[in-house]
Amino acid sequence: MNTEMGSTTQNGDAEGVLGQEFTSHVIESMGPNTSPRTREVMTAFIQHVHDFAREVQLTMDEWMLGVQMINWAGQMSTDRRNEGQLMCDVIGLESLVDNITYQAAARSGKPVTASAILGPFWRADAPIRPNGSTITFNTPKDGQVALMHGKVTCAETGAPIANAVVDIWQASTNGLYEQQDDKQEEHNLRGKFVTDANGDYSLYCLRPTPYPVPNDGPAGKLLSMLDRHEWRPAHIHLIIQADGFKPVTTQIFDEDSKYLEDDSVFAVKSGLTVKFNERKGDPQATLDLEYNVTLAPKK
């Protein structure tokens, strides 16, 4: 391989810059036991990241700044907050990957519930709660309580799915999830609900409100560097899964919320907005939200 300084690359880069021959050498260094999919992904990744560095003439200082931000994200991340994932969110990468995955699942032509990004504040240890119970235990004075309910059905047959798990979590009206806020009790505004024989689930929650992406980490720093606002529209997170069906990770957005057109993490898309209606005769809630889910069977 010719990597002598002073030569011109075949890509027409500035004299002395390592070109395609160098990139090909790096790609070809993968051994014979590399899996086909790993080889496919890493070949494209190496090619694109090398082309990116050459295109913008990336300097060592700029590269080191990127490394430091990645390290910072790792140092901040725990089982309660994923800052690396949040960095992917603010550049739209997770939403793009989610869309690719959703389109692959939807090619069967059957209507399935629209997906959305997981976000950085999901917890695997959320408790299972009975249908009709509440997830709001530190209800703020400015909070509006809603009864959220719906049915989980099969996308192919329309039949109800019993024993589906609806995992739900949301921020409080101060913009904080419970693991960010010492004043909220453990597992406030989150829980798992199991559908009954008719595929139904129900729970009391808060009408969500917009909130800013945390600015104490690299994701917030990146938004500031890009001169972008940090706000997310009002939303509720869900993961719905059942034996024999493909799980769905999604978010639902209040159709009356601000920032639907310019979500800081680009998660809003068609089919994800919902309407909160007035609820009468219920001492626990003034609002009603119906949200039905369809799951595609695993093939």
Sequence and secondary structure as in RCSB ss.txt:
>XXXX:A:sequence
MNTEMGSTTQNGDAEGVLGQEFTSHVIESMGPNTSPRTREVMTAFIQHVHDFAREVQLTMDEWMLGVQMINWAGQ
MSTDRRNEGQLMCDVIGLESLVDNITYQAAARSGKPVTASAILGPFWRADAPIRPNGSTITFNTPKDGQVALMHG
KVTCAETGAPIANAVVDIWQASTNGLYEQQDDKQEEHNLRGKFVTDANGDYSLYCLRPTPYPVPNDGPAGKLLSM
LDRHEWRPAHIHLIIQADGFKPVTTQIFDEDSKYLEDDSVFAVKSGLTVKFNERKGDPQATLDLEYNVTLAPKK
>XXXX:A:secstr
    TT   TT   TT   HHHHHHHHTTS TTS HHHHHHHHHHHHHHHHHHHHHT  HHHHHHHHHHHHHHHH
H BTTB HHHHHHHHTTHHHHHHHHHHHHHHTT           TT  TT  B  TTEES SS  TT  EEEEEE
EEEETTT  B TT EEEEE   TTS  GGG TTS TTTTEEEEE  TTSEEEEEEE    EE  SSSHHHHHHHH
TT   EE SEEEEEEE TTB  EEEEEEETT TTSSS TT    TT EE  EE  S TT SEEEE  EEE B  
